[in-house]
Amino acid sequence: MEQLDQQVKLPPRRVVAGIAAGEPAEQAWRTRGSDFPLGLRTDLLVLQATPFCNIDCAYCYLPDRQNKARMSMATLQAAVQGLVDDDLLAEELTVVWHAGEPLVLPPTYYEEAFAVIAAALPPALPVTHAMQTNATLVDDDWCAFFQRHHVAVGVSVDGPAPLHDLHRRTRRGAGTHATVQRGIDCLKRHGIGFHAIAVVTAATLADPDGFYRWFEGQGITELGCNFDEAEGVHQQSSLAGQEAAHAAFVQRLLQLSLRGTVVVRELAQAWRALTAPLPHWQWRHHAWPRNTQVMPLALLSVAHNGDFSTFSPELLGQPSAVYGNFVLGNVMRSGYKQALQGDIFQQLWAGVSAGVAACERHCAYFNFCGGGAPANKLYELQNLAATETLHCRSMVQRPFDAVLRQAELERGLRA
Amino acid sequence: MPSIRRVQVLVTQSVKRKPGALVGQAAAWAVVGVALAVPTDVQAHADFDQPQARRDALLARVAAVREELKNDYSSTAETPLLTAQATTWTNWPKWSKWSNWTNK
């Protein structure tokens, strides 16, 4: 358990924009971030080597994916050194190369980048590099690189070609499934294990069996389902209004995975939440179930130009006049903890923590979730302090309901 | 189905608006009669809309399952499918790193 509350010293009250003076005592968590003690730890660092992506998926939330800029080694060094200088390193660190297609840069870029990171971090710290790729550029050289550095590879693929090619297309509108399949075949030829992440849209709901069997046929054993969500420039989820069909899909996916070889991440997470309480973290003597998307600095996102943010990674780089594009600072000019003193963080934290408190008051699933996803609250409901979203229902609640119901049936707790 | 409390409020408001309207009062009390005749489990369902009631119900179900899971079925031929299969789900360290964040 993270004891964020140790030695909390309340700072002088300071009113931030949008929050009225004279607020009641129970709203005191809205005050400055300087009362965050030194217990904050980062265990997930999301790095945007480049915002560029070589394909143009219909549901992508990234606004700048034609930009071919890349993160300089000086920026990368500052991003990692900042974790050390601010004493933010947890017992291990996962570095995710994401928010753009990482493989559009050559392996030599990452050879240098990995060396820069290793030089900046304590030698004994376990570091895992992870890359989420569309697999269209995977070749023998990349496979050799993955093996050399034990990279955790995730492939973004939506299942059978007709489903995949509905949304995952080139800029000229051509489907990418055949190219992705070549990349997957290359990974398998080299014996590289990987997980898959599929975006499940309304079109997927009609045939859960075909969807599941495709991954099984590929020999893929770990599948994350990202149920289509409204985020950033992708403003409307295809699942809106499809909730009954979604519930049936999740239920069928559970039945398939109980007898099949593909483990579905959302169901596995639901099982974990069902069988054991989430670990808790504390702030101002109040314990909340751990949810890295609402914990300051637990998850850090650094853009190619050094801009950084925390909470939901999808927020960084999104235009927002109210939240200053969600940029808390730049690694070349400010430290991470220093950024907690800034007005942008204050605005964000006021909204995020109010949202968690609202979830705690109103949501039956709070103990199994810890407060939802700020990005989805903002893009679905235009309010960080909101509670239940479509994303909550599709990613957390229905998988949890399905697993709970199945457990009750098997144990004779339900007829 | 409205709760009894809600019906009581409606009746009170109705009487205040037209204190002399006996017909209105009679009609309102008839509604109360219908509400009182509704089985208690249906009344309980109305209360179920309250967040705390929903949470308590869900937590009770989870607690019951956790209690049941303490029973070891592994030595019998009737190992519950979910328990058997999900054992491997629990031992899946990769996802613990990605918990609560699902990247595309």
Interface residues (C-beta under 8 A of the other chain):
Chain A: D43 L44 V46 C60 Y61 T94 V96 H98 T128 A130 Q132 A152 G154 S156 H195 I197 V199 E222 G224 N226 S257 L258 R259 V263 R265 L267 A268 Q269 W271 R272 L274 T275 R290 N291 T292 Q293 L299 S312 P313 R361 H362 C363 A364 Y365 F366 N367 F368 C369 G370 A373 M395 V403 L404 Q406 A407 E408 E410 R411 G412 L413
Chain B: P51 R54 R55 A57 L58 L59 R61 V62 A64 V65 R66 E68 L69 P80 L81 L82 T83 Q85 A86 T88 W89 T90 W92 K94 W95 K97 W98 S99 N100 W101 T102 N103 K104
